[in-house]
């Protein structure tokens, strides 16, 4: 039986930890992952996480396969100009797509139908095919342009899920805050996890 497929894109917003933790959880959940990493995201990942990803898709795949112990053929990495990738067509679209973190530039491009690269095109496919698209936007404060772009995308069917961690779980370290946001994404995808207990199960 073929495992479900999720497209995950990492763009140049701060918050690389969210995207990498989500990738780890999708691999642990035995999902097939189509991964796209923008050029600015490489810099953010190195700056925030100290992780240098190889620029070539096949080398990046080998590095991440080893880091997260992915199964054979579970992780597929595509270049931003690889227009023959399955994510570029509705006939081969994945079950859902998450852009985590989602930069304001990517948000604006999607809101205005601008396919500048494979990340934009893959998201455009999800919208036109009426499949789940989750945008984990990481920016503050928000300008009127940001808010209008979010509204436009929400009306088009996207789920706007800001990287806004809660504190009712009494976080003790940064990873707890990361897990809060990743757990919300997994909930939207319908993927079981143990990152966060449901509301009401915490001591008061």
C-alpha positions, 0 to 999 in steps of 0.5 A: 500500500502506498503511503500518503504524500505530503509536500513540505516547503521551507522558505526564507522566513525565520523559524527553520526549526519549525520546518525541520521538526515537521519534516522529522515528524512526517518521516516518523509517521511514515509519510512520503515527503516531497521537500522543497527548500528555497535559496534564502531558506538555506541561509536561515537554516545555517544561521539558526540551526547550524545545519549546512544543507548541500545545494544539490537535491540528491545530496540534500536528500542523502544528508537528510535521509541520514539525519532523520533515518528516512526509509528508502524512497520516503523522502524526495527533494526537488530543485526550485526549477525542476518543473518535471517534479510531480508537485508541478501538476494537479495530476500528481498532486500530494494529499496536502502541502505545508509551507513552514516557515512561510515568508511574506514574499512567498505569501505575497506571490501566492496571493497574487498568483505568481509562480516564480519557482516550484514552491509557488507552483506547487502551492498554486496546484493545491489551491486550484485542485482544492487540496489542503494548503497550510501556510505557517507564516512567521512575521511580526508586526503584520502590515496591511499588505500581509493581512490582505494577502492572508485574507485573499489566500484564506478565501481561496482555501488556504489555512493560515497557521501563524507560528504563534506558540501557546504557553498553557503547556508550561514550556520549559525550553525553546523546543517545547514552543517549536513542538506547539506549532508543529503539533498544530500543523500535524493536527490540521493534517490529521496525523497522530502525534505525541508532541502536545496533549490536548487542551484540558489535560494539563494540571491547573 
